[in-house]
Amino acid sequence: MCNRFENEVFKKTGIGFHKSADELGEVLSKGDMKNSLAALGNTMTYCVSCHAQFKQ
């Protein structure tokens, strides 16, 4: 979906978000709280960054 947009920064951020979300899912399945919170923080960083840049 992110590749449909012309803005390269948006695409790069979106793809990074999706990759981090996939990694988050893998970490969550292992049940390790510390690593799960770290992975969630990584994914949320993409959310905050994108919404700050694109005001959505």
MODELLER restraints for C-alpha pairs under 7 A, 6 or more apart:
rsr = mdl.restraints
at = mdl.atoms
rsr.add(forms.Gaussian(group=physical.xy_distance, feature=features.Distance(at['CA:2:A'], at['CA:11:A']), mean=5.10, stdev=0.5))
rsr.add(forms.Gaussian(group=physical.xy_distance, feature=features.Distance(at['CA:2:A'], at['CA:14:A']), mean=5.74, stdev=0.5))
rsr.add(forms.Gaussian(group=physical.xy_distance, feature=features.Distance(at['CA:2:A'], at['CA:15:A']), mean=6.58, stdev=0.5))
rsr.add(forms.Gaussian(group=physical.xy_distance, feature=features.Distance(at['CA:3:A'], at['CA:11:A']), mean=5.84, stdev=0.5))
rsr.add(forms.Gaussian(group=physical.xy_distance, feature=features.Distance(at['CA:5:A'], at['CA:11:A']), mean=6.63, stdev=0.5))
rsr.add(forms.Gaussian(group=physical.xy_distance, feature=features.Distance(at['CA:13:A'], at['CA:46:A']), mean=6.52, stdev=0.5))
rsr.add(forms.Gaussian(group=physical.xy_distance, feature=features.Distance(at['CA:13:A'], at['CA:50:A']), mean=6.68, stdev=0.5))
rsr.add(forms.Gaussian(group=physical.xy_distance, feature=features.Distance(at['CA:17:A'], at['CA:43:A']), mean=5.96, stdev=0.5))
rsr.add(forms.Gaussian(group=physical.xy_distance, feature=features.Distance(at['CA:17:A'], at['CA:46:A']), mean=5.40, stdev=0.5))
rsr.add(forms.Gaussian(group=physical.xy_distance, feature=features.Distance(at['CA:20:A'], at['CA:42:A']), mean=6.84, stdev=0.5))
rsr.add(forms.Gaussian(group=physical.xy_distance, feature=features.Distance(at['CA:20:A'], at['CA:43:A']), mean=5.35, stdev=0.5))
rsr.add(forms.Gaussian(group=physical.xy_distance, feature=features.Distance(at['CA:21:A'], at['CA:43:A']), mean=5.93, stdev=0.5))
rsr.add(forms.Gaussian(group=physical.xy_distance, feature=features.Distance(at['CA:24:A'], at['CA:36:A']), mean=6.81, stdev=0.5))
rsr.add(forms.Gaussian(group=physical.xy_distance, feature=features.Distance(at['CA:24:A'], at['CA:39:A']), mean=5.21, stdev=0.5))
rsr.add(forms.Gaussian(group=physical.xy_distance, feature=features.Distance(at['CA:24:A'], at['CA:40:A']), mean=6.19, stdev=0.5))
rsr.add(forms.Gaussian(group=physical.xy_distance, feature=features.Distance(at['CA:27:A'], at['CA:35:A']), mean=6.71, stdev=0.5))
rsr.add(forms.Gaussian(group=physical.xy_distance, feature=features.Distance(at['CA:27:A'], at['CA:36:A']), mean=5.68, stdev=0.5))
rsr.add(forms.Gaussian(group=physical.xy_distance, feature=features.Distance(at['CA:28:A'], at['CA:36:A']), mean=5.44, stdev=0.5))
